[in-house]
Amino acid sequence: MSLDRRLMPAEFRPPPGLRHCHVQSVACKLPWRRRAVQARAAGFLAAAKAELIDCGDGVRLLGYYSRPAADSLGLVVLLHGWEGCADSSYMLSAGTRLFEAGFEVFRLNFRDHGDTHALNEDLFHSCRIAEVVSAVKAIHERHAARRLFVVGQSLGGNFALRVGARAPQAGIALDGVVAVCPVLHPQSTMLALEQGLWLYRHYFLRRWRRSLRAKAAAFPHRYDFGSLERFRSLTETTDFFVRRYTEFPDLESYLEGYAITGSALEGLAIRASLIAAEDDPVNPSRDLKRVAKSEALTVTLLPSGGHCGFVDSWGLRSWIDGWIVAEIENSIRAASLRT
């Protein structure tokens, strides 16, 4: 693994008032930015069609496929973060940029995300990597693109790297992975959320409670969670659901189950690019030192950017979208040189 400070496609330099990590992390989610993103994404969304993906074992995931009018450069599967969805602003923003660059784009919803709570009876948790690997394989088989890439942000970046590590054994002809501010060591992320700025903890608790209520409404014979407000923290809530609704005996083993530190990426053979910010208030960048070294993995560490922010202007433009496109194009060029 090479840990460096390469800045691509151009140096990320937000104006002074936008440099703080919390400003970066929040600015990308502001309502007026979402309106601007949706306006630009009009053509991308018009080309999208909903598709149900059979992941085997009765699991179905919903996503949206968009194909450009011109010849495709390849297929990019986009993975969102925890309690995000296929229509999150960052998914539409990155998807639009990729679509305009000539790529097919598939925006996949994880289980119990994006109003899909009624599709599968069992609850989502972050160790459900097998169904995401199966989904990526099924999407590629359905659309038969000549190149395949997986891009994820936050928890989606964590899933993307785990898909990359498992792709050869699963028979997936994956050409590259891009991960933006991925969850590295879940224990560290949990601690950062609990001890950091209250805003993030409140945001995730509110959205998770809403999702759990939707799940209970979809399967009332199976779920009665009672008052979710009795859990005052993410740690307490997660511990309850891990012990009650997963195969893991305790919180620690569950969190370790989806960590990409340690040996998790040791066998990574697919070209992968990871970008992180030193000031990320959610996923501590110090954990990058705990990721296994791999010649296939390149890490770009920026001094600022917050958590999946990388907003570089007062127009709230996303610098990271251009970086994602550049990394995928670099993968294509590298592959062409090898052949």
MOFEN-V157935 format. One record per backbone hydrogen bond with DSSP energy under -0.5 kcal/mol. CO is the residue of the C=O (numbers start at 1). NH is the residue of the N-H. E is the energy in kcal/mol with one decimal. If there is no record, write none. Layout:
# MOFEN-V157935
co=CO nh=NH e=E
co=CO nh=NH e=E
This chain:
# MOFEN-V157935
co=1 nh=3 e=-0.6
co=2 nh=4 e=-0.7
co=2 nh=299 e=-2.8
co=4 nh=301 e=-2.6
co=6 nh=8 e=-0.6
co=11 nh=13 e=-0.8
co=15 nh=18 e=-2.4
co=16 nh=19 e=-1.3
co=20 nh=24 e=-2.6
co=21 nh=25 e=-2.3
co=22 nh=26 e=-1.9
co=23 nh=27 e=-2.8
co=24 nh=28 e=-1.1
co=26 nh=29 e=-2.1
co=27 nh=30 e=-1.3
co=30 nh=33 e=-0.7
co=30 nh=34 e=-2.0
co=31 nh=35 e=-2.1
co=32 nh=36 e=-1.6
co=33 nh=37 e=-2.7
co=34 nh=38 e=-2.7
co=35 nh=39 e=-1.9
co=36 nh=40 e=-2.1
co=37 nh=41 e=-1.9
co=39 nh=42 e=-1.2
co=41 nh=45 e=-3.2
co=42 nh=46 e=-2.2
co=43 nh=47 e=-1.4
co=45 nh=48 e=-1.1
co=47 nh=67 e=-0.5
co=49 nh=65 e=-2.6
co=51 nh=53 e=-0.5
co=51 nh=63 e=-2.3
co=52 nh=54 e=-0.5
co=53 nh=55 e=-0.7
co=53 nh=61 e=-2.1
co=56 nh=59 e=-2.0
co=59 nh=55 e=-2.9
co=61 nh=53 e=-3.5
co=62 nh=109 e=-2.6
co=63 nh=51 e=-2.7
co=64 nh=107 e=-2.6
co=65 nh=49 e=-1.8
co=66 nh=105 e=-2.7
co=74 nh=104 e=-2.8
co=75 nh=77 e=-0.5
co=75 nh=149 e=-2.5
co=76 nh=78 e=-0.6
co=76 nh=106 e=-2.7
co=77 nh=151 e=-2.8
co=78 nh=108 e=-2.0
co=79 nh=153 e=-1.6
co=81 nh=84 e=-2.1
co=85 nh=88 e=-1.8
co=88 nh=91 e=-0.6
co=88 nh=92 e=-2.3
co=89 nh=93 e=-3.0
co=90 nh=94 e=-2.1
co=91 nh=95 e=-2.3
co=92 nh=96 e=-2.5
co=93 nh=97 e=-1.9
co=94 nh=98 e=-2.3
co=95 nh=99 e=-2.7
co=96 nh=100 e=-2.7
co=97 nh=101 e=-1.2
co=98 nh=103 e=-2.2
co=99 nh=102 e=-1.3
co=102 nh=73 e=-2.6
co=104 nh=76 e=-2.6
co=105 nh=66 e=-2.7
co=105 nh=107 e=-0.5
co=106 nh=78 e=-2.9
co=106 nh=108 e=-0.8
co=107 nh=64 e=-1.6
co=108 nh=80 e=-0.7
co=110 nh=113 e=-1.5
co=116 nh=112 e=-0.5
co=116 nh=119 e=-1.8
co=116 nh=120 e=-0.5
co=125 nh=128 e=-1.6
co=127 nh=129 e=-2.0
co=128 nh=132 e=-0.8
co=129 nh=133 e=-2.5
co=130 nh=134 e=-2.4
co=131 nh=135 e=-1.9
co=132 nh=136 e=-2.5
co=133 nh=137 e=-2.1
co=134 nh=138 e=-2.6
co=135 nh=139 e=-2.8
co=136 nh=140 e=-2.2
co=137 nh=141 e=-2.3
co=138 nh=142 e=-2.2
co=139 nh=143 e=-2.0
co=140 nh=144 e=-2.6
co=147 nh=75 e=-2.8
co=148 nh=175 e=-3.0
co=148 nh=176 e=-0.9
co=149 nh=77 e=-2.9
co=150 nh=178 e=-2.3
co=151 nh=79 e=-2.7
co=152 nh=180 e=-2.6
co=153 nh=156 e=-2.1
co=154 nh=158 e=-1.7
co=154 nh=183 e=-1.2
co=155 nh=159 e=-2.4
co=156 nh=160 e=-2.5
co=157 nh=161 e=-2.1
co=158 nh=162 e=-1.9
co=159 nh=163 e=-2.7
co=160 nh=164 e=-2.3
co=161 nh=165 e=-2.0
co=162 nh=166 e=-1.4
co=163 nh=167 e=-1.5
co=166 nh=170 e=-1.8
co=167 nh=171 e=-0.7
co=167 nh=172 e=-2.6
co=168 nh=171 e=-1.1
co=171 nh=173 e=-0.6
co=172 nh=174 e=-2.0
co=176 nh=150 e=-1.9
co=177 nh=273 e=-2.6
co=178 nh=152 e=-2.3
co=179 nh=181 e=-0.6
co=179 nh=275 e=-2.6
co=180 nh=154 e=-2.8
co=184 nh=186 e=-0.5
co=184 nh=260 e=-2.5
co=184 nh=261 e=-0.7
co=185 nh=188 e=-1.4
co=185 nh=189 e=-1.7
co=186 nh=190 e=-2.8
co=187 nh=191 e=-2.1
co=188 nh=192 e=-2.4
co=189 nh=193 e=-2.3
co=190 nh=194 e=-2.1
co=191 nh=195 e=-2.5
co=192 nh=196 e=-1.7
co=197 nh=200 e=-1.1
co=197 nh=201 e=-0.9
co=198 nh=202 e=-2.7
co=199 nh=203 e=-2.3
co=200 nh=204 e=-2.5
co=201 nh=205 e=-2.4
co=202 nh=206 e=-2.5
co=203 nh=207 e=-2.2
co=204 nh=208 e=-2.6
co=205 nh=209 e=-2.5
co=206 nh=210 e=-1.8
co=207 nh=211 e=-2.1
co=208 nh=212 e=-2.6
co=209 nh=213 e=-2.2
co=210 nh=214 e=-1.8
co=211 nh=215 e=-1.9
co=212 nh=216 e=-2.4
co=213 nh=217 e=-2.0
co=214 nh=218 e=-1.7
co=215 nh=219 e=-1.8
co=217 nh=220 e=-0.5
co=219 nh=222 e=-1.5
co=219 nh=223 e=-2.4
co=226 nh=228 e=-0.7
co=227 nh=230 e=-1.4
co=228 nh=231 e=-1.6
co=230 nh=232 e=-0.7
co=233 nh=237 e=-2.0
co=234 nh=238 e=-2.9
co=235 nh=239 e=-2.5
co=236 nh=240 e=-1.9
co=237 nh=241 e=-2.1
co=238 nh=242 e=-2.8
co=239 nh=243 e=-2.1
co=240 nh=244 e=-1.9
co=241 nh=245 e=-2.7
co=242 nh=246 e=-1.3
co=250 nh=254 e=-1.6
co=251 nh=255 e=-2.7
co=252 nh=256 e=-2.2
co=253 nh=257 e=-1.1
co=254 nh=257 e=-0.5
co=254 nh=258 e=-0.6
co=255 nh=258 e=-1.0
co=256 nh=259 e=-1.0
co=261 nh=264 e=-1.4
co=262 nh=292 e=-0.8
co=263 nh=266 e=-1.8
co=265 nh=268 e=-1.8
co=271 nh=177 e=-1.9
co=272 nh=298 e=-2.4
co=273 nh=179 e=-2.9
co=274 nh=300 e=-3.2
co=275 nh=181 e=-3.1
co=276 nh=302 e=-2.8
co=277 nh=280 e=-1.7
co=282 nh=284 e=-0.7
co=284 nh=287 e=-1.5
co=285 nh=288 e=-2.1
co=286 nh=289 e=-1.2
co=287 nh=290 e=-1.7
co=288 nh=291 e=-1.5
co=290 nh=262 e=-2.8
co=294 nh=297 e=-1.2
co=296 nh=272 e=-2.9
co=297 nh=2 e=-1.4
co=298 nh=274 e=-2.9
co=299 nh=4 e=-2.4
co=299 nh=301 e=-0.6
co=300 nh=276 e=-2.3
co=300 nh=302 e=-0.6
co=302 nh=278 e=-3.3
co=305 nh=309 e=-1.2
co=305 nh=310 e=-1.2
co=306 nh=308 e=-0.9
co=310 nh=312 e=-0.5
co=310 nh=319 e=-2.7
co=310 nh=320 e=-0.6
co=313 nh=316 e=-2.1
co=317 nh=312 e=-2.0
co=317 nh=319 e=-0.8
co=318 nh=322 e=-0.6
co=319 nh=322 e=-0.6
co=319 nh=323 e=-1.4
co=320 nh=324 e=-2.5
co=321 nh=325 e=-2.1
co=322 nh=326 e=-2.4
co=323 nh=327 e=-2.5
co=324 nh=328 e=-2.1
co=325 nh=329 e=-2.6
co=326 nh=330 e=-2.4
co=327 nh=331 e=-1.9
co=328 nh=332 e=-2.0
co=329 nh=333 e=-2.4
co=330 nh=334 e=-2.6
co=331 nh=335 e=-2.2
co=332 nh=336 e=-2.1
co=333 nh=337 e=-2.0
co=334 nh=338 e=-1.6
co=335 nh=339 e=-1.2
